[in-house]
Amino acid sequence: MTTIDPYTMQLAVITVTIVAAVMFILDTVLRTADAAGRVWTVAFLSGILASLSYATWIVSPEAWWAVAIGNGAVVLSPALLWSGARAYNGRRELAWVALVAAGAAVVAVVAQGADGGDWAGAIVMFSLIALFAALGAWETLRTPMRVHWAARGLTVIFVVVTVYYATRAAAFVVLGPDDPWFRAALGTQAAGFVLISLMVVAVVSLVVLQGERVPRTSNRRDTVPSYAPDAVLNDASFREIVEDWLERANYHDEQLVFLRIEVDELDALNTAFGRSVGNQLLTEFTEVVRRHGSPHSDIGHDGRGSLVLVAPFARLDLAVDDAEAVQRGLREHRIEAAQGLRLSASIGLAGTDRFGYDFDGLMAAARDAAASARAKGGGVVAVAD
């Protein structure tokens, strides 16, 4: 049986990693920068650094320090993919956690020094990769990522990496790296094949996810519309306008409230009436929110079937009244395309008096409050605490 030598495998990994990274970075450069895109870009750069470090060690075995750099970079890559997924979901990136983990992987190799051999720090590296891949899989199943079909590619990748590297860690401890089965199924060459396959899926999924969230930039400002086709602010415009509003509200010590409004049972409605009727439901849902929500508000999308309305309210009970007005409007509105169906919505509220003036923090708090409202059966208003 012919096997691929380490030099050839490492060359293949380097080539695929660099091509994938360049594709993603170029796509990011052509778009308005956002936190998730920036973090994911660094994750791909970490992959390049890891590949080059391992190549250095293969060419010069005495350069054991390259293994330390490679292990740290290869841990940093999935950790930053998880961090970017958190940013995509409007949560704090926690990139410092990724850096600490990478540092631990480096220390594990340095502690063994030049006598560490081929597998210096391997158990720490395998365990950390499995941990962050598991965290990444969980994050892709959270709103708003879970509503995007492209995120399922990331979910599969993270699950495969979790299982594969957890198995590598367990087999490394139980069987040892010299075991024939370990070398055949979990050794360096086998891991290279897995990495190449997953890298291709990862870059496609991330480019699609970023494309749905962030518009392409242009030399002419008026070529990027501020509004989506349903007259709701697009992602970039919504963030830009609301962040400016938050800054000014902070200066004047006035409260803004984020109302996250989610259609209840959207998946069931799509199953029952079909995709085309589901799109009509969302169109009329948006019209009702715009009609019955505060006239002094900005409205943006945050995933399919979810709108975020931001408006000034002196007290949260006034914001609750506004949310209930939207719910009444939905209950009174009959959708003829769905046999006279009336929609309901779970609404979560988060105010700056409680959560400060950070856009991402308020979005996350409103999202958690809406999830709480949904857990109570839907059709209710919940205030983040």
N, C-alpha and C positions, 0 to 999 in steps of 0.2 A: 504494500500500500504506500503510495507516494504522499508525503506530507509537505506542507508549505513551510519553508524555513522562516525563522523570525525576521530576517531582513526584509523578505518579500511582504510578509504580513504587515510589518510596521510601515512599509512604504505605502501599502494599500490603505491602511488606517489614516496615515497622514494626508494622503491625497483626498480621500472622502471627507475627512474633517475640515480641511482647508476649503474645499469646494463648497461644502454645506455652510461653513461660517461666512464665506464671502457672499454667497447668495442671500443669507439672512441679513448680513450687515448692509449690503446694497439696498435691500428692500426697506430696511429701517431708515437708511439715509434719505430715501425718497418719500418718507412719511414724516408727519409732525411727531416730534419726540414725545414719548410718554414713559412712565416709570417702568412698566413691564418690558417694553422694547429695549430700554437701556440695560436692564438687568440681564435679559436673555442674550443680548449682544456680548456682554462680558462672559456669560456662560460658554458661548461658542469660542471666544478667545481663549478661555481656560482649556478647552478641549485641544486647541492648536498647541498651546504651551505644553500640555501633557504629552501629546504625540511627539513633539520635537525633543522633549526631555528623555523620553524612553528611547528614541532613536539615537540620541547622544550616548546613552548608556550601552546600547547594543553595539555601537561602533567602538566605544572605549569603555570596556568593563571596569576599568579602574576609576572611572568617574561615578562613584557610588552616590555622590550628592545629587546627580541627575535623577536618581530614583526618588529621592526625597521631594524634589520639585515636582516630578511627574505624579507621585501619589497625592500630593497636596492639590495639584491642579485638577486631577481626575475626580477628586472628592468635591472640589469647588464647583465643577460643572453641573452635576445634578442638584447640588444644593442651591445654586443660583437659578436653575430652572424652576425649582420649588418656590424660591423667593419671588421670581418673576410672575409665577402663577398667583401668588398672594397679591402682588401689585395689580394684576389684571382683575382680580376679584374685589379691588378697592380696599384691601387690607394692608397693614404695614408690611414692608418688604422683609424686615428682619435679616437684612443682608449680613449683619455682623455675626449672626449665628453661622452662616456659611463660611465666613472668614475664620471663625474660631475652629470649626470642624476641619477646614483645610490645614490650619496650623497644627492641629492634633495629629493629622496624618503625616505631616512633615516631621514633627517631633518623634513619632514612632519609628521613623527610619533613622533619624539622626542618633537616637538613643542606642541603636544597634551598631552604628558606625560602619566603617569599611568592611567589617566582618559579617555584616548582616546577610550578605548573599543575595540571590535573585529574588527572594520573597520577603525581604526586609519590610516590616510594617504592613504586611499583606492583610492580616486579620483585622487590623484597625481600619484599613482602607475598605475592605469588603463590607464590614459592618456598617460603616458610615454611608457608603453608597446605597446599601439596602434600606437604611433608615430614611434617607432623604428621598429616595424613590417612593417609599411607602407614603411619606408625607405629601409628595407631589401628586400621587394618585388620588389621595383624599381631597386635595385642594381642587383638582380638576372636576370633582363631583359636587363642588359647592357653586352656588349662584354667584355671578352670572355665567361662569364657564360651563356649567352643566347643561345649559340650553343650547350650546353651540356644537354642531355635529363634529367640527374639526377637533374639538377638545377630546373626543373619544379616542382619537389617535394617540394623544398624549397619555390618556388613561392607560391604554394598552401598553405603551412603552414603559411607563412607570411600573406597572404590575409585572411585566416581564423582567425588568431590571431588579425589582425587589426580590422576586422568586429566584432569579439566577444568582444574584450576589449573596443572598442569604444561604443558598445551597453551597456556593463556593466557600463561604465562611465556615459553615458546618463541616463540609468535607475536608477543608484544610485542617481543621482541628482533629477530626476523627481519623481520617485516612492519611493525611500528610500530602505535600505537593509531589512526592515521588511515586505515588500510587498510579498504576497504569490507567485506571478509570478516570482519576482526577485529571491527568495530563490530557487524555483524549477528549473528555467532555467539558472540563472546566479550566483547562490550561490557557496559556497565553494565546495560542492560535485560535482556539475555539472562542475565546472572549473577543478576539478581533473580528470574527465573523458576526457575532452578536452585535458588537458595537457598530459595524458598518451598516447592518440592516436597520438598526434602530435610528441611526443618524439620519438616514434618508427619510424615514417616516416623520421624525421629529421636525426637520426643517420645513417639510410640507405643511404639517399641522400648525406650526408657529407662524409661518407666513400667512396662512389663511386666517388664523385667529387675529393676527395683527391687521390684516386687510379689512376685516369686518369691523374693527374697532377704531382704527386710526386712518384718516384720509391721506392720500398722496399730497405732497406739497407741490407748489407751483410758483413760477415766477410772477404770475399775475394773481393777486389776491382774490379777484372776483371770479376766478375759475373754480374756486372751492366754495360750494354753497354753504350758507350758515344753517340752512334748514333741510331736514329730511323731506321726502315727498309728502308726508302727512302734516307738514307745517310745525313739526316739533324740532327743536334744536338738535343738530347732530352732535356726536360725542365731543369733538374738539371744541366747537363753539360753546357748548353747554359748560364745559369745564372752564374755558377762558372767561366767559361772562360771569359765572358764579364765583370763581376765585377772586375776580375783581370786586364783585359785590361783597364777598366775605371780608376782603381787606378794608373796604370802606365802612362796612357795618361794625367791624372791630374798632376802628378809629372812633366812631360815634357811639360805641357801646350799645348797639341796637341788636335785637335778636332776629336771626333768620331761622326758619324751620324747614327741614327737608322732609317731604312727604313721599315715601316710596309706595306706589300704587301698583299692585300685582293682580292680574286677572286670576280668579280662582279656577282650578281644574282645567287649565288650558289644554293639557295633553289629552284629557278625556274628551274635551270638546272637539279637538282636531280628529280624534278617532271616530267620534260619533257622526260628525258632519262633513269631514274631509278637509283637506288643506285649503282649498279655495274659499270655502265658507269660513274657515278659521282666520284667513287673512281679512275677510270682511268684518269678522267679529273684532279684530284688533283695530281696524280702521274706525269703526263706530265707537269702540272703547276710547280711543284717543280723542275723538270728537266730543264725547261726553265729558272727559276730564278737562279738556280745554274750555268747554262751555260752562261747567259748574265749578271749576277750580277758581281760586282767587285771580281777579284780573290784574293784580300787581305781582305776578309770578313769572318765572321762567320754567319751562318744561323740557326735559331731555329724556332720551331713551337710556335704559340700563338693562339690556337683554330683551329677548322676545317676550311680549306680554307684560313688560314692566316699565313704568314711567316714574320719573322723579320730578316732583314739583317743588320749587324753592320760592318761598315768599316771606316777607317780614310779618311777624306777629308779636305783639307786646307780651302776650301770655300764651302758654301752650293750649289752654282750653279753647282759645279762639282758633288755633290751628286744628284742634279736634273737631270743632264745629264745621270748619271748611272741609275736612276729610269726610265728615258725615254727609255734607251737602253733595259731595261727589258720589258717595254711595247711594244716596237717594236718587240722584240723576241716573245712575246705572240701573237701579231697580225699576224706575219708571220708563226706561227706554226699551221698547220692544224691537228685536232684530228679526225682520221678516225673513231674511235669507236663512235663518235658523229656526223657522217655524214659530216665530214670536218669542224666542228665548230672551230672558232678561239676565244680564251678567251681574256678577258680584265681584268684589275685590277685597283683598287683604291689604290694609294700609298700615305702614309703620312710620312713626314720627320721631325725629331727632332734632333738638334745638341747640343753637350755639351757646345758650346760657349754661347748658349741662355739658356739652362736648367740645366747646371751643370753636375756633374758626378754621380748622383744617378740613379741606374738601374731602379727602379720602376717609378721614375719621368719621365725618358726618355721614358719608355715603354708607360706610360699614355699619354704623349704628342704626341708621334707618333700615338697612337691609336685615339686620338681626331682629329689629322690631317687627318688620313685615313677616319674617319667618315665625315669630311668636304669634302674630295674628293668625297666620295660616294654621299653626298647630292647634289653635283654639277652635278650628272648624271653618275658618274663612268668613268673609263678610263682616269683619270687625276691625276696629281701630286699636292699635297698640302703641304706647309711647315708650321709647327707649329709656331705660333708667340706669 
